[in-house]
């Protein structure tokens, strides 16, 4: 008579494995967000709950803004704490950071929001070559410590001109100054060459000229969305920004099945 005991035991031990595998396939990728210069993690306070409402785990990196290496290290610490696949989002300077940090194996997709997208070996400062001077650049000032900050006028008129004055006053007070030398730090890799990317162009941006953004999006082969917004669409058009990120999450989840 055929002994079914080994088969039963095998199925019993295999069942948890299949359950875990199924759960992993059904799990949504988490989202890690890297904020830009002249900001901190609170810059994303309007988008985070929209993603959480969709059952997406979100973590916003608090960048020291002291160097590219330091910001990549801060991002890497957050990536190390994620359990599965990650959609890595970068705004402005954060685009340079995710272009470097996005080579992490957990990162499956990249989302650039009005962000720099350097190639390997490029610095952020050299990306402006050949483009008109951004209006907001005249409102970037240096402090006594070698850090750059945005004046209150620049915040209101160039960084976030589509937000109320009370809000831009808070953003001025909570901004994260960036070490000036960071803009000359060079990437060593370009994660977008290996990872699918999305790009949201802010057509009213006065900090990174819109044509530069369109050219970035084309260069990296991104799925591109363009909206009429300032440099901080995550503040003025959070629903549109969340929509792009959710699309990236859904596509990334589907690709993993």
N, C-alpha and C positions, 0 to 999 in steps of 0.2 A: 504493500500500500504506500502511496506517495506521502512523504512526510512534509506537511505544510508549515511546520513550525519555523524553519529557517526563513521561509518567504514572509510569514507574518512578522517575524522579528525585523527583517529588512525593511518592510513597509513602515513599521512602527518607528524605526530610527530615521527613515527617510522623510516621513511626514513633516517633522519640524523644519527640515531643510527646504522642502517645497513651499511650506508656508512662509518662511522667511524670504525665499526667492520671489514669491508672488507679491509679498508686501513691498519688497524693494522695487519691483517693477512698477507698482502702483503709487509709490511715494512721489510726492512732488519735490522737485529740486528746491533747495533753500536759496534764498537771495541774500547776497552780501553786497552792501552798497559802500562805495568809497567817495566821500565828499571832496569838493574842490577847495581851492585857496579862498581866503577871505570868508570862510564859513566854518561850521562845525557840523556834527551829526544832526543837530536840530533842524538843519536845512531841509531834512527829509521827513519832518514830522507829519506832513499832510499826506505823503504817499504811503508811509509804513502801514497805517491802519487799513488802507484800501487793499493792500496785499494780504494783510492778516485776515481780512474778511473773506478772502478766497482760500484760507487754510494754508497759506504760504508762510514758512518760517523766515523771518527777516532779521538780519543783524547789520547795523551801521557801524563801520569802522570809525574810530576817532583818531584821525591822522595827527601826528605831531607837527607835520608841515615843516620839518627841519631839513630833510633831504629826500631824494627819491628812495634811497636805500632804507631810510627810517620808515617811510610811509609804506613801502613794500613789506617791510618786516611786520609792521602793525597789521597789515592786511593778511599776511601769512599766518599770524597768530589766530586770527578769526577763522581763516580757512581750516586750520588744524582742528578747530572745534566743531566743524560741520560733520554730520554723520554720513551724508551721501553726496549726490551730485549738487553742483552749485551753479547758479547764474550770477555772474559777477558784473556789477553795475558801476560805472564811473562817470562822474560829472566834472567837466572842465579839467583842471589839473588831475583829477582822479582818473581821467582817461589815460594819461601817461602811466599812472600807477598800475592800472589793470592791464595795460599792454605788457608790462613786465611781470606782474604777479599772476597773470592769467594763465601762465604755462603750468600751474599746479594741476596735478592729475584730477583733482575733484572738480575743477572748473570745466564745465561743458559748453557754456555759451557766454558771450560778452554783450553788454548793452552800454553804448556810449550815449550820454545825454549832454548835448552841446559841449562836447569834450574833445580834447586833443587825442590824436591817434598816431603817435610816432612810429616810425620804422625802427628796426634794430640799429643801434648806433647813433640815433638822433637825440638831440636835446629838445626840450620844449621851446626854448627861446628861438631856435633856428627855424621852427615851423612857421613863423610869421613872415619869413622871407618871400617877397613877391606879392604880398597882399597889402591892401590899404591899411593904414594905421587904425586900429580900433578906437572909437571915440573915448571909451572908458579908460584907456591906458594913461591919459593925462591926469587921471584922478588917483593913480597908484602912487603912494608916497612911502618913503623909507623912514624907519625909526632909528634910534641910536644904537640898536643892537644888530643891525644888518638884516632886519626883517622888513617885509613890505606889507602895507595895509591899504585899505580902500577908504578914501575920505567919505564923510557923510553925504556930501554932494554926489560923489561918484556912485555910492550905494543907491541913492534915490533916483538919479537921472540916467545911470548907465548900467548898473548891475541888475537892478530890479525895478525898472521904471513903470512896470505894470502892476505894482503893489502899492497899497496905501502908505502914506508917510509914517504913520505910527509903526507899521510893520518894518519898514526899512530902517527906522531909528533903532529898533530892537536888533535887527541884523547887523547894524554898524557896531553896536555895543558887544555883540556875542561873536563877531567874526574871528576867525583864526588867521593871524598874520603868518605869512610864509617866508621862510629864509630866502633871501634874494638869490643866493647861489644855487638853490634847488632847481631853478629853471635852466641851469646849464648842465645839470646832471644828465648823463646819457643812458639810454636803455641799452641792454645787451641782447634782448630778444623782442619779438613782436608776436604776442600771443594770438592776435587776430589772424595770423597766417595759418594757424592750425584749428582755430575754433570758430564756429558760426557766430556771426555778429549782427547786432541790431544797432541802428543809429537814429537818434531823434535830433533833427535840426531845428534850432530856434531861429526863425527868420527875422526877428526883431532884436537879435543879440547885438549888444554894443561893446562886448568884451572879446569875443571870438567872432570875427566877421562871418556872416552866414555862408559866404561862398567858400571859405576855408572849411567849414563844416561839411558842406556838400561834397567838396573834394576829398575830405577824409572818408566820408561814407562810401564814395565810389571806389577809392583806393583799397579799402578793406573788404569790399564786396558785401556790404551790409544791407540787410533789409531796412529800408529807410522810410521814416515818417517825418514830415515837416509841418510844424505848427507855428502860428503867429504868437510869439512869446519872447520875453526878455531872456537874459542869460540864465535865469532860474525858473524854467518851466515847472520844476518840481514844486515850486511855491505858487506860481500863478495859474498853472494848468495841471494840477496833480492828477486829475482823472485821466488825462491824455498820456501822461508819463507812466502811470500805473498800467494803462492798457498795453503799452509797448512791452513793459516788463512781464506782464502776465502772458502775453503772446510768446515771449521768449521761454518762459517757464513751461508753457503747454507744449511748445514744439520740442523743447529739450526732453520733457517727460515722454512724449510720443516716440522720439528717436531712441530712447533707452529700452523700449519694449521689444 
